[in-house]
């Protein structure tokens, strides 16, 4: 196909010209036998070939790795094509070795121009790179994070990710980026940011805009408060400029991942350049411009690490699928169904497709692509395909990483009154209730629990770690969750009551999944809550004991500020450590609607356990929160600043730290915390008691 110089669209009387490469390249699913790279382009390309090289930094570099070539284009707008490019090496790639890659048209002509390379190469390299883990089993180095709102407060931690990658040697470079949700915000959008995207939105569709059934075209105006038109079916508290059309979702993703598009957008929007943008709200303006710089870093990071992604809620709308009742209400409105389909289709095109490309056949791609390109035709078919998709997946890392979909496979919480019994957990003098809020859902329905159980049992190897990526922490910060439960007694949506602790059944489900891993230590990576922390613990029954780490890094760019910041500081000062025993009794007393859960206190934990542990089934959970190190008080248990997690697994050694903005400039990290999976710091109490009493 002939390569043109640009496609333009008139907005505010100014032409927005689209570059050929709109976003990417992003390295997606990768194994020694197959490598996938994602790309967004303005037009259909001549046959693009993904080429792999063992050395790409010299004009006399060896020829490309011999590999088969596959490519899959999907048109989602008049001027937006999503590509999944694949290389299938004849000889498996080596782990622990840096590989270079490039895209050539018909296998000879470079796709990228010099300006493209400048935007995503690491310093000193002539081509983008990736590394398949390290040599040997259980050898992994990954960054992880979530909650990146372009106009969120304080520095974008994508800039920290780039700094880490730029300064890393081959022996200590992060190989993977685990993205745990809220990579864009669809509901909480600043009006100046929405206005800024208009030239891009119009250019993607050649100026022909989508209309939303049931909503006046006037609602699509950038300055109109959209909240009153959405509150019948959505529950976000930040909806004045909620994304509605597929073009709005797509433009937001492109802006989040390609900072070099911001200059022409600012000019097309009659703003000043990045250095002195004439935003009406200077504070928001500076945050948006920081997001633009973060987007430049994001493009470089995503092009040079293998990326796996799962949604949380803001990619579509806050609280989406909070529970089955929410889903039923939202989808009975034509406008609600269209907006949800737009959000989920955009998630598939920009994130979900790359996690398991082979899972989406030609029919699926045509259904979603046709819906998006036609500006909403075939909504019901697209919705049916999206809602039936199994979004959970296993990343082929070592150790493997299981990504949980805790949003689209939920089930309602039963209304039987006797499941609402209250137990208490005493933590540093605080009594925490385990009451189940009636609106809190069960995050995994029966089919999804069975599917995940099979995945975990298949990939868990006795004695070797297994990584679980859950959008929200499975084992959260108890004082904060106690406050949320109290607020949730008034309003489930205000309290965001969709965490694991909101419904004790979720704990039981998590325990069962953990036990499916045999004796494999579990490393749980999470985000969502806008603070970081670390928990070491153990789950036990009479026959099994599974050690685990709960690591949480959040937010990448949405720091808690103002009054909330003061509240976070107070709530995080409850003692130097938080430790607790929790006992869960599963006996149903003739009920069949799922387990009843309650906890015992650690005042008389041993006596309670001695009297009850023969009553099967039951679970014992032990947890210990890790004190923060660094310049702050040792009593601080959570990281309130924007942060980015870094996980390193080397055999039985597991290390973790949080990166955060430094007090002056740049970024700094807490010193590594280290654990050895062969000598876990939380003792196996069940095993000890059985040994003492001979039971």
Steps between C-alpha positions, in 0.01 A plus 500: 500500500625848415624682806346848531634788703200550723126506535344817631178617657380854562421589863451860621608599150839329553604181324614207713731278295539143618841335492523152351586343839238603754618287793747222564688286440418309819648156570215277613486124556846350449649153538813335355276369221288803414520878542206739456526877449201740506480806277241769418526663157315757294448269201526146373866415444680307233559155651689583823764254618611486864877440483710378795874555537764374743692826465348819370752766595738485205453548125691174460275314747417138422197436283155451650408193702341251260131508581157454352289813464135561587305826519139578587352845418166621633345829387323668793456846342537664160857594588588254777629148446606275787768247410622191676833397347655161567841341448540122538872416534622180336727448804362594843627829642730497801382619838714766663618641168416839353330487161439787261202538270381708209204515262569486127245540221512199269801395703737764360381860542510643855160602637637740761663828411784656695254711704310184594814328627592811700171473686534141624866391499704460817820703506786342308275272293416508131194274539246428777572200723346235724622220723322173580558485873835370618679169471364220715164448665347752742705783363294811446539876524177699458355844555132527588251778560150633442278808528655737248271800450642746247392803703563332835712683757878485529766330286407225256682185607542399135791743515644295786455181297696655214773616737534147640516347153742757359744452788482119516771269378415183311537300822252706702252640249127451559378255238125536563242765576185373675223759459233437762216723383379858459753570226259770380210671679175507305276653766726745684605722207591867521307714249821660370643154435184393318508818293864437419419162345235633261729545194633147547150353543374671189807407296468131592150492352549749219281753678197267511397468863321214673161568655392324819145356491272672747728804536476826309805576281535816709607282794818419309614860534825533690376764745155358580460327838418143402423381853125556497467291184695206646389482862203277416732210426855587614614563857832681470525818705717665230298499177477859366733410211465121488625339179211383282606409147755245384700789350521665844621178663751434219636856504554478877701180464709651220573811705590289805757304297635755250618825651637623168144553374437762766683787327282494185188448715582803711556708190187369327308583815643853502686436822863599534782248477581254776720748682235764554157361419224755545268288713223685680574299815874526550519223761316250281698625202831418665375155598389434143836613365673268747278225359623595152859454612400172663346389172835553329661278762218247465569457130866424566429264790227302325718462190783344700330276757260209454162632614201316644183692588169450682215745558370638825200732474598845371589368153122477447329688784536502877304213661422331168349160576511582870253214537246322275233756591726782379563317174131433441404862561775650284446271202123546483568854372612516135738783584648312797551186290670696221740682733592178683558327167719788382709481817541123491572500124771762555645292783517197267661696217758680712564253786316169506585369152872490571476288815400188307485591128423145390180500709329748264416348164410673175128507582562667836735758347252577221213538747678750726677680216179531300314641798769761569563602138128539425452727802270263684331269250469149636515612861314194627729256315811679627362509854418130491855416388665726758291389796561131426877544476721332761724793591707323768824361361842362588809695392774256389761640738720306742350482754165518316261788570124441519299816425152501658186645345310597816246716321308328218437163670344615827193362671250654736536467874219289656235678701469233769523686829701251704808544282539851639629388839775719634831392643780735599869516443702692757800675345707731715190573707271557198196277467434423133172350390470239227135581429412442136339802340187385317604686185853360497533243221677170483783593265528158332201291400503120505614456139783749538613345827516161330688644202754680719541193718600300195742769382668530838521124554655462154762769538580470872801281573552378855757712680533753217337845507185589308405861425137614525406840356174632650383854430410565865699358793371165620644573844456872549596747771258417788446848650416642157270212414323539834425864413375397156266242653357763734440737208364209300222458753361822355605470134686216327600716204630786715716256697604318180390177668631257245817397680566146614431578866154646431357150465665225710416249227768666291758405762381141488526501121851641520601239758373220277691637202814532709471142618465387137861605458609223738786620715608764248571837663260761359609851401190721461549827308225762524415868461171696504507645853735796440754397760774239509579241767645153559355207694661165573268219607389140496173314432460163673259209535548167671662361186655797317701812576572763235726800564421822315609857440245774429678786326309810397620792286254783431457761356735575209344844450207577730651579838275560798508872584321756717288383793519141380879516527474597867250219557732247336787612720296461818356161407845366409643575845317226690803328645835400359354179363165343440485130578200276528365148508177440311285186526235421240236235568334360185224291653168598346249351747287371216543803275618459141562859399873503574728514803429696815806683625606654825825573680636439848724745684864448574432549874432129545598376153692195612228382736238558235704307247564207735130467566383539143763393251364146470172647372551482127502682273647825632784736414758678710655820362804666655622838376778743585523847349846628410622827649598771256866594488652828392471861602152469651402371840543124532139492614379579149356181353391629160657696214270795431697662217467393140699179477620223273571144613809300408507122552803276461488120531825305495439136586377497860590865557220755459573874519273802479511876525290808425625786287357844577572868420810630678474805723705714261471357149507166329403176672631285783424156640462341838771242561416152379299275734612139464323172572612142451229259394689214661496658848182702530491757785142402595506164677267213410293498820275221379795272438653590834182424697445175314857403585461590868168324547567220257183571303 
